[in-house]
Amino acid sequence: DNKTDLTEQLTIITWNACTLTGKTDDLADTLTRQVIDIALIQETTKKSQNIKLQDIRKDRLNNQGGGTAILIKRSIKHHEINTTPQNQIETAAIQVKTKHGPINIISTYNPPQK
C-alpha cells in the first residue's frame, strides 16, 4: 500500500470556517504552503467542493450551519472512528497510525444554545 507510517512530526490545524463555500481554493493553498498534514474544520455548513485531500465529514442532514470535517493527506495511514452523537455536539474522528502507536484525532463543534 502507498501509505506510510508517520515519522516524528505531524502538523495539525483547527479552523472554524463559518462555511467552506467559496473558501476551498484558499484553504487548499494554505494547507499546501504551510505543509499541513491534518486540518480539523468546524462549521463546514454543507457538503462543498472537493479539496485535494481525503476527508471525513459529519455534515448536518436536516439543518443549515454546523458540521465538522477532518482533512488528511492521503499518504497518512488512518481510519475513521465512529462516534456516538452527544446532545447537539457534532464530531468527526480518526485514528492515525504512527511508529509510536495510534493517535486519536477529533474535530468537534458545539453549536451555541438558543
LOLO-880819 format. One record per atom (N, C-alpha, C, CB): x, y, z; atom name; residue in one letter. Coordinates in nm, 3 decimals, decimal comma. Glycine has a CB too. Example, Ala and Ser with C-alpha at 12.3 -4.5 7.8 and 13.67 -1.06 7.14 Angstrom:
// LOLO-880819
       px       py       pz  pami  mivo
    1,319   -0,569    0,780     N     a
    1,230   -0,450    0,780    CA     a
    1,320   -0,330    0,780     C     a
    1,131   -0,447    0,905    CB     a
    1,285   -0,225    0,708     N     s
    1,367   -0,106    0,714    CA     s
    1,290    0,003    0,787     C     s
    1,408   -0,060    0,572    CB     s
END
This chain:
// LOLO-880819
       px       py       pz  pami  mivo
    0,084   -0,118    0,000     N     d
    0,000    0,000    0,000    CA     d
    0,088    0,124    0,000     C     d
   -0,096    0,000    0,121    CB     d
    0,037    0,235   -0,055     N     n
    0,120    0,353   -0,073    CA     n
    0,120    0,446    0,048     C     n
    0,073    0,428   -0,193    CB     n
    0,054    0,409    0,155     N     k
    0,052    0,492    0,274    CA     k
    0,171    0,458    0,361     C     k
   -0,080    0,473    0,352    CB     k
    0,227    0,560    0,424     N     t
    0,346    0,539    0,505    CA     t
    0,317    0,574    0,650     C     t
    0,462    0,622    0,452    CB     t
    0,392    0,511    0,740     N     d
    0,382    0,548    0,881    CA     d
    0,435    0,689    0,898     C     d
    0,460    0,449    0,971    CB     d
    0,385    0,758    1,001     N     l
    0,435    0,891    1,031    CA     l
    0,572    0,883    1,095     C     l
    0,338    0,965    1,122    CB     l
    0,648    0,988    1,080     N     t
    0,777    0,992    1,148    CA     t
    0,755    1,061    1,283     C     t
    0,885    1,067    1,063    CB     t
    0,839    1,152    1,317     N     e
    0,832    1,216    1,448    CA     e
    0,740    1,338    1,451     C     e
    0,970    1,257    1,491    CB     e
    0,696    1,388    1,337     N     q
    0,625    1,515    1,334    CA     q
    0,496    1,506    1,256     C     q
    0,714    1,623    1,275    CB     q
    0,394    1,572    1,307     N     l
    0,264    1,579    1,243    CA     l
    0,212    1,721    1,261     C     l
    0,164    1,472    1,301    CB     l
    0,178    1,789    1,153     N     t
    0,130    1,926    1,162    CA     t
   -0,022    1,927    1,147     C     t
    0,196    2,016    1,053    CB     t
   -0,090    1,977    1,250     N     i
   -0,236    1,978    1,256    CA     i
   -0,283    2,121    1,282     C     i
   -0,289    1,881    1,366    CB     i
   -0,387    2,162    1,210     N     i
   -0,451    2,291    1,238    CA     i
   -0,598    2,267    1,268     C     i
   -0,433    2,390    1,119    CB     i
   -0,658    2,363    1,336     N     t
   -0,803    2,363    1,355    CA     t
   -0,854    2,499    1,308     C     t
   -0,842    2,335    1,506    CB     t
   -0,974    2,499    1,247     N     w
   -1,028    2,622    1,190    CA     w
   -1,180    2,618    1,193     C     w
   -0,977    2,642    1,045    CB     w
   -1,240    2,723    1,249     N     n
   -1,385    2,741    1,241    CA     n
   -1,411    2,820    1,113     C     n
   -1,443    2,814    1,368    CB     n
   -1,459    2,751    1,011     N     a
   -1,470    2,809    0,876    CA     a
   -1,591    2,900    0,858     C     a
   -1,475    2,699    0,775    CB     a
   -1,695    2,884    0,938     N     c
   -1,821    2,959    0,919    CA     c
   -1,873    2,940    0,777     C     c
   -1,800    3,109    0,948    CB     c
   -1,840    2,834    0,711     N     t
   -1,880    2,780    0,582    CA     t
   -1,755    2,760    0,496     C     t
   -1,982    2,874    0,511    CB     t
   -1,754    2,650    0,423     N     l
   -1,645    2,624    0,329    CA     l
   -1,676    2,678    0,190     C     l
   -1,616    2,475    0,321    CB     l
   -1,802    2,713    0,169     N     t
   -1,844    2,762    0,037    CA     t
   -1,761    2,885   -0,002     C     t
   -1,994    2,797    0,038    CB     t
   -1,696    2,876   -0,116     N     g
   -1,615    2,986   -0,167    CA     g
   -1,477    2,997   -0,104     C     g
   -1,688    3,112   -0,148    CB     g
   -1,443    2,907   -0,012     N     k
   -1,315    2,915    0,058    CA     k
   -1,222    2,797    0,030     C     k
   -1,339    2,925    0,207    CB     k
   -1,266    2,701   -0,048     N     t
   -1,187    2,579   -0,064    CA     t
   -1,055    2,601   -0,137     C     t
   -1,268    2,476   -0,138    CB     t
   -1,051    2,691   -0,234     N     d
   -0,924    2,716   -0,304    CA     d
   -0,821    2,778   -0,210     C     d
   -0,948    2,809   -0,425    CB     d
   -0,864    2,877   -0,130     N     d
   -0,773    2,940   -0,033    CA     d
   -0,730    2,840    0,073     C     d
   -0,840    3,060    0,033    CB     d
   -0,822    2,755    0,118     N     l
   -0,788    2,654    0,217    CA     l
   -0,685    2,557    0,161     C     l
   -0,914    2,578    0,262    CB     l
   -0,707    2,507    0,041     N     a
   -0,614    2,413   -0,021    CA     a
   -0,476    2,477   -0,037     C     a
   -0,667    2,367   -0,157    CB     a
   -0,472    2,604   -0,076     N     d
   -0,345    2,675   -0,092    CA     d
   -0,273    2,688    0,042     C     d
   -0,369    2,814   -0,154    CB     d
   -0,345    2,723    0,147     N     t
   -0,287    2,736    0,280    CA     t
   -0,234    2,603    0,330     C     t
   -0,390    2,792    0,378    CB     t
   -0,310    2,496    0,311     N     l
   -0,266    2,364    0,356    CA     l
   -0,137    2,323    0,286     C     l
   -0,375    2,260    0,330    CB     l
   -0,126    2,357    0,158     N     t
   -0,006    2,323    0,082    CA     t
    0,113    2,409    0,125     C     t
   -0,032    2,341   -0,069    CB     t
    0,093    2,541    0,133     N     r
    0,202    2,632    0,168    CA     r
    0,255    2,606    0,310     C     r
    0,156    2,776    0,157    CB     r
    0,166    2,576    0,402     N     q
    0,205    2,556    0,541    CA     q
    0,242    2,410    0,571     C     q
    0,092    2,600    0,633    CB     q
    0,232    2,325    0,471     N     v
    0,264    2,182    0,482    CA     v
    0,184    2,119    0,597     C     v
    0,417    2,162    0,504    CB     v
    0,052    2,135    0,590     N     i
   -0,038    2,082    0,691    CA     i
   -0,070    1,936    0,659     C     i
   -0,169    2,167    0,700    CB     i
   -0,060    1,849    0,759     N     d
   -0,092    1,708    0,741    CA     d
   -0,240    1,680    0,764     C     d
   -0,008    1,623    0,834    CB     d
   -0,296    1,745    0,867     N     i
   -0,436    1,721    0,904    CA     i
   -0,499    1,855    0,940     C     i
   -0,447    1,620    1,023    CB     i
   -0,620    1,880    0,888     N     a
   -0,695    2,001    0,920    CA     a
   -0,828    1,960    0,985     C     a
   -0,719    2,088    0,793    CB     a
   -0,856    2,016    1,102     N     l
   -0,982    1,995    1,171    CA     l
   -1,067    2,119    1,145     C     l
   -0,961    1,969    1,327    CB     l
   -1,182    2,101    1,082     N     i
   -1,262    2,215    1,040    CA     i
   -1,401    2,206    1,103     C     i
   -1,271    2,222    0,885    CB     i
   -1,444    2,317    1,162     N     q
   -1,577    2,325    1,221    CA     q
   -1,662    2,423    1,141     C     q
   -1,569    2,368    1,370    CB     q
   -1,793    2,407    1,152     N     e
   -1,891    2,487    1,078    CA     e
   -1,867    2,482    0,928     C     e
   -1,888    2,632    1,127    CB     e
   -1,861    2,360    0,877     N     t
   -1,846    2,341    0,732    CA     t
   -1,973    2,385    0,659     C     t
   -1,814    2,194    0,700    CB     t
   -2,084    2,383    0,723     N     t
   -2,220    2,420    0,681    CA     t
   -2,285    2,326    0,581     C     t
   -2,217    2,554    0,623    CB     t
   -2,213    2,269    0,491     N     k
   -2,273    2,173    0,398    CA     k
   -2,165    2,108    0,314     C     k
   -2,379    2,241    0,308    CB     k
   -2,202    2,004    0,244     N     k
   -2,109    1,938    0,152    CA     k
   -2,065    2,042    0,050     C     k
   -2,174    1,813    0,083    CB     k
   -1,936    2,059    0,034     N     s
   -1,887    2,160   -0,059    CA     s
   -1,793    2,097   -0,160     C     s
   -1,816    2,273    0,017    CB     s
   -1,729    2,181   -0,238     N     q
   -1,640    2,134   -0,343    CA     q
   -1,531    2,045   -0,285     C     q
   -1,579    2,252   -0,419    CB     q
   -1,475    1,961   -0,371     N     n
   -1,367    1,874   -0,328    CA     n
   -1,241    1,954   -0,301     C     n
   -1,340    1,767   -0,434    CB     n
   -1,172    1,915   -0,196     N     i
   -1,039    1,965   -0,167    CA     i
   -0,949    1,846   -0,191     C     i
   -1,025    2,023   -0,018    CB     i
   -0,830    1,867   -0,241     N     k
   -0,745    1,756   -0,285    CA     k
   -0,680    1,684   -0,168     C     k
   -0,639    1,807   -0,379    CB     k
   -0,759    1,651   -0,069     N     l
   -0,718    1,570    0,046    CA     l
   -0,832    1,475    0,075     C     l
   -0,682    1,660    0,171    CB     l
   -0,802    1,368    0,143     N     q
   -0,908    1,278    0,185    CA     q
   -0,983    1,347    0,298     C     q
   -0,853    1,139    0,230    CB     q
   -1,115    1,332    0,300     N     d
   -1,190    1,397    0,406    CA     d
   -1,285    1,302    0,476     C     d
   -1,268    1,513    0,351    CB     d
   -1,304    1,330    0,603     N     i
   -1,403    1,263    0,688    CA     i
   -1,500    1,373    0,727     C     i
   -1,337    1,191    0,816    CB     i
   -1,627    1,359    0,688     N     r
   -1,723    1,468    0,708    CA     r
   -1,840    1,422    0,793     C     r
   -1,774    1,521    0,574    CB     r
   -1,890    1,513    0,873     N     k
   -2,012    1,493    0,950    CA     k
   -2,097    1,618    0,930     C     k
   -1,981    1,467    1,104    CB     k
   -2,161    1,626    0,814     N     d
   -2,246    1,741    0,783    CA     d
   -2,383    1,723    0,846     C     d
   -2,258    1,760    0,632    CB     d
   -2,446    1,834    0,880     N     r
   -2,584    1,828    0,928    CA     r
   -2,673    1,786    0,813     C     r
   -2,630    1,964    0,987    CB     r
   -2,766    1,698    0,841     N     l
   -2,854    1,650    0,735    CA     l
   -2,983    1,729    0,725     C     l
   -2,887    1,504    0,757    CB     l
   -3,030    1,786    0,837     N     n
   -3,162    1,849    0,834    CA     n
   -3,160    1,996    0,872     C     n
   -3,253    1,775    0,925    CB     n
   -3,046    2,054    0,901     N     n
   -3,040    2,195    0,939    CA     n
   -2,927    2,263    0,864     C     n
   -3,020    2,211    1,092    CB     n
   -2,937    2,394    0,851     N     q
   -2,826    2,470    0,795    CA     q
   -2,724    2,494    0,904     C     q
   -2,875    2,603    0,733    CB     q
   -2,603    2,527    0,862     N     g
   -2,497    2,559    0,958    CA     g
   -2,431    2,434    1,012     C     g
   -2,552    2,641    1,071    CB     g
   -2,338    2,458    1,103     N     g
   -2,271    2,349    1,173    CA     g
   -2,192    2,257    1,081     C     g
   -2,371    2,268    1,247    CB     g
   -2,171    2,138    1,130     N     g
   -2,094    2,038    1,056    CA     g
   -1,947    2,046    1,092     C     g
   -2,112    2,057    0,905    CB     g
   -1,880    1,934    1,081     N     t
   -1,738    1,928    1,111    CA     t
   -1,671    1,832    1,013     C     t
   -1,712    1,883    1,258    CB     t
   -1,542    1,853    0,991     N     a
   -1,469    1,770    0,896    CA     a
   -1,324    1,756    0,940     C     a
   -1,476    1,830    0,754    CB     a
   -1,263    1,649    0,893     N     i
   -1,120    1,630    0,908    CA     i
   -1,064    1,607    0,768     C     i
   -1,087    1,509    1,005    CB     i
   -0,967    1,689    0,730     N     l
   -0,897    1,672    0,603    CA     l
   -0,761    1,614    0,635     C     l
   -0,885    1,808    0,523    CB     l
   -0,721    1,510    0,563     N     i
   -0,597    1,441    0,594    CA     i
   -0,525    1,404    0,465     C     i
   -0,624    1,316    0,679    CB     i
   -0,394    1,417    0,464     N     k
   -0,317    1,377    0,347    CA     k
   -0,341    1,229    0,319     C     k
   -0,166    1,405    0,368    CB     k
   -0,356    1,197    0,193     N     r
   -0,384    1,059    0,153    CA     r
   -0,271    0,963    0,190     C     r
   -0,408    1,053    0,004    CB     r
   -0,150    1,012    0,208     N     s
   -0,036    0,926    0,239    CA     s
   -0,030    0,883    0,385     C     s
    0,091    0,996    0,202    CB     s
   -0,117    0,938    0,470     N     i
   -0,114    0,907    0,613    CA     i
   -0,210    0,793    0,643     C     i
   -0,150    1,033    0,697    CB     i
   -0,159    0,687    0,705     N     k
   -0,244    0,574    0,743    CA     k
   -0,341    0,618    0,852     C     k
   -0,158    0,453    0,790    CB     k
   -0,469    0,590    0,828     N     h
   -0,571    0,628    0,925    CA     h
   -0,700    0,552    0,897     C     h
   -0,596    0,782    0,922    CB     h
   -0,791    0,558    0,992     N     h
   -0,927    0,510    0,967    CA     h
   -1,023    0,594    1,050     C     h
   -0,941    0,358    1,001    CB     h
   -1,146    0,601    1,003     N     e
   -1,249    0,678    1,073    CA     e
   -1,290    0,605    1,200     C     e
   -1,371    0,702    0,982    CB     e
   -1,315    0,682    1,305     N     i
   -1,369    0,628    1,430    CA     i
   -1,516    0,668    1,434     C     i
   -1,290    0,683    1,556    CB     i
   -1,603    0,570    1,450     N     n
   -1,745    0,601    1,464    CA     n
   -1,769    0,668    1,598     C     n
   -1,832    0,474    1,450    CB     n
   -1,844    0,777    1,597     N     t
   -1,874    0,849    1,720    CA     t
   -2,023    0,845    1,746     C     t
   -1,824    0,994    1,712    CB     t
   -2,059    0,846    1,872     N     t
   -2,199    0,848    1,913    CA     t
   -2,239    0,993    1,937     C     t
   -2,222    0,761    2,041    CB     t
   -2,348    1,039    1,873     N     p
   -2,390    1,178    1,896    CA     p
   -2,417    1,205    2,044     C     p
   -2,516    1,209    1,814    CB     p
   -2,370    1,319    2,092     N     q
   -2,389    1,362    2,229    CA     q
   -2,463    1,495    2,228     C     q
   -2,254    1,374    2,305    CB     q
   -2,590    1,494    2,266     N     n
   -2,671    1,615    2,263    CA     n
   -2,660    1,680    2,126     C     n
   -2,628    1,714    2,375    CB     n
   -2,616    1,804    2,120     N     q
   -2,604    1,872    1,990    CA     q
   -2,460    1,879    1,942     C     q
   -2,661    2,013    2,000    CB     q
   -2,368    1,818    2,012     N     i
   -2,226    1,825    1,975    CA     i
   -2,202    1,743    1,849     C     i
   -2,136    1,775    2,091    CB     i
   -2,134    1,804    1,753     N     e
   -2,104    1,740    1,625    CA     e
   -1,957    1,699    1,624     C     e
   -2,137    1,835    1,505    CB     e
   -1,929    1,575    1,587     N     t
   -1,794    1,522    1,598    CA     t
   -1,757    1,436    1,478     C     t
   -1,780    1,441    1,726    CB     t
   -1,635    1,454    1,430     N     a
   -1,573    1,364    1,333    CA     a
   -1,442    1,319    1,397     C     a
   -1,549    1,435    1,191    CB     a
   -1,407    1,191    1,382     N     a
   -1,287    1,140    1,449    CA     a
   -1,215    1,039    1,361     C     a
   -1,324    1,076    1,583    CB     a
   -1,082    1,040    1,373     N     i
   -0,999    0,943    1,303    CA     i
   -0,895    0,888    1,399     C     i
   -0,931    1,007    1,178    CB     i
   -0,840    0,774    1,364     N     q
   -0,724    0,721    1,434    CA     q
   -0,610    0,715    1,333     C     q
   -0,753    0,580    1,498    CB     q
   -0,498    0,777    1,367     N     v
   -0,380    0,781    1,281    CA     v
   -0,279    0,681    1,335     C     v
   -0,319    0,924    1,274    CB     v
   -0,223    0,603    1,244     N     k
   -0,122    0,505    1,283    CA     k
    0,016    0,569    1,273     C     k
   -0,131    0,376    1,193    CB     k
    0,093    0,557    1,380     N     t
    0,228    0,610    1,383    CA     t
    0,325    0,500    1,425     C     t
    0,238    0,733    1,478    CB     t
    0,452    0,528    1,414     N     k
    0,554    0,433    1,459    CA     k
    0,548    0,413    1,610     C     k
    0,693    0,481    1,419    CB     k
    0,489    0,509    1,680     N     h
    0,481    0,504    1,826    CA     h
    0,345    0,456    1,876     C     h
    0,511    0,641    1,884    CB     h
    0,260    0,416    1,785     N     g
    0,126    0,369    1,821    CA     g
    0,019    0,461    1,765     C     g
    0,113    0,358    1,973    CB     g
   -0,108    0,424    1,784     N     p
   -0,219    0,502    1,728    CA     p
   -0,244    0,632    1,805     C     p
   -0,345    0,419    1,727    CB     p
   -0,291    0,732    1,731     N     i
   -0,330    0,861    1,790    CA     i
   -0,473    0,889    1,744     C     i
   -0,231    0,977    1,749    CB     i
   -0,563    0,919    1,837     N     n
   -0,699    0,959    1,803    CA     n
   -0,702    1,111    1,785     C     n
   -0,800    0,914    1,913    CB     n
   -0,763    1,155    1,675     N     i
   -0,775    1,297    1,645    CA     i
   -0,922    1,326    1,620     C     i
   -0,687    1,338    1,521    CB     i
   -0,975    1,428    1,690     N     i
   -1,118    1,455    1,689    CA     i
   -1,144    1,601    1,655     C     i
   -1,181    1,419    1,824    CB     i
   -1,236    1,624    1,563     N     s
   -1,284    1,758    1,531    CA     s
   -1,426    1,769    1,589     C     s
   -1,283    1,786    1,375    CB     s
   -1,445    1,867    1,676     N     t
   -1,573    1,880    1,747    CA     t
   -1,628    2,021    1,732     C     t
   -1,556    1,846    1,895    CB     t
   -1,760    2,030    1,715     N     y
   -1,827    2,159    1,711    CA     y
   -1,945    2,154    1,806     C     y
   -1,873    2,194    1,567    CB     y
   -1,950    2,247    1,900     N     n
   -2,060    2,258    1,995    CA     n
   -2,136    2,387    1,962     C     n
   -2,008    2,257    2,145    CB     n
   -2,248    2,375    1,889     N     p
   -2,320    2,496    1,847    CA     p
   -2,376    2,571    1,966     C     p
   -2,432    2,461    1,750    CB     p
   -2,390    2,704    1,950     N     p
   -2,447    2,784    2,059    CA     p
   -2,589    2,738    2,090     C     p
   -2,447    2,934    2,023    CB     p
   -2,624    2,742    2,216     N     q
   -2,760    2,705    2,258    CA     q
   -2,852    2,823    2,236     C     q
   -2,763    2,661    2,406    CB     q
   -2,968    2,796    2,179     N     k
   -3,064    2,905    2,153    CA     k
   -3,172    2,905    2,256     C     k
   -3,126    2,893    2,014    CB     k
END
